[in-house]
């Protein structure tokens, strides 16, 4: 797996560069691309605002983009 996305990337920058990652953001409950904060927040900030571990999110997002199965969950406990 090649690392494509990092937690310090802007949310909209990541989606512009890899449009297919929008689906993953939605799958974990982060519809950040529709939020005004997405214009200035990075992925780490967005994850923290949603109670998601940013390291796990980025790792699994990169698995998702490469077509590999994620190794752990990052969906917050209800």
C-alpha positions in Angstrom: 0.0 0.0 0.0 1.4 3.4 -1.0 0.5 6.2 1.4 -1.5 8.8 -0.5 -3.4 10.7 2.2 -1.9 12.2 5.4 -3.7 13.6 8.4 -2.2 17.0 7.8 -3.8 17.3 4.3 -6.7 19.7 4.0 -10.0 17.8 3.8 -11.0 19.4 0.5 -7.5 19.0 -0.9 -7.7 15.2 -0.2 -11.1 15.0 -1.9 -9.9 17.0 -4.9 -6.8 14.9 -5.3 -8.6 11.6 -4.7 -12.4 12.1 -5.4 -13.1 8.4 -4.5 -12.2 9.1 -0.9 -15.4 11.1 -0.5 -17.2 7.7 -0.2 -15.0 6.7 2.7 -15.6 10.0 4.5 -19.3 9.3 4.2 -19.1 5.7 5.3 -17.6 6.7 8.7 -20.0 9.6 9.2 -17.8 12.4 8.1 -19.6 14.4 5.5 -16.9 17.1 5.9 -16.8 18.0 2.3 -20.2 19.6 2.7 -19.2 21.6 5.8 -17.8 25.1 5.8 -15.0 23.9 8.2 -13.7 21.7 5.3 -12.4 24.8 3.7 -9.8 25.4 6.5 -9.6 22.1 8.5 -7.2 19.3 7.9 -8.2 15.7 8.2 -6.8 15.4 11.7 -9.0 18.3 12.9 -12.0 16.8 11.2 -11.5 13.4 12.8 -11.0 14.9 16.2 -14.2 16.9 15.8 -16.1 13.6 15.1 -14.4 11.6 17.8 -12.4 9.5 15.3 -8.8 8.5 15.8 -7.0 10.4 12.9 -4.2 7.9 12.6 -6.6 5.0 12.2 -8.8 7.0 9.8 -5.9 7.9 7.5 -4.5 4.4 7.6 -7.9 2.9 6.7 -8.6 5.6 4.1 -5.4 4.7 2.3 -6.3 1.0 2.5 -9.7 2.0 1.0 -8.0 3.9 -1.8 -5.7 1.1 -2.7 -8.5 -1.5 -2.7 -7.1 -3.3 0.3 -9.3 -4.2 3.3 -8.9 -2.0 6.4 -7.3 -3.7 9.4 -9.3 -2.0 12.1 -12.4 0.1 12.6 -12.4 3.8 13.2 -16.1 4.4 13.6 -16.8 6.0 17.0 -18.7 3.9 19.5 -22.3 4.9 19.9 
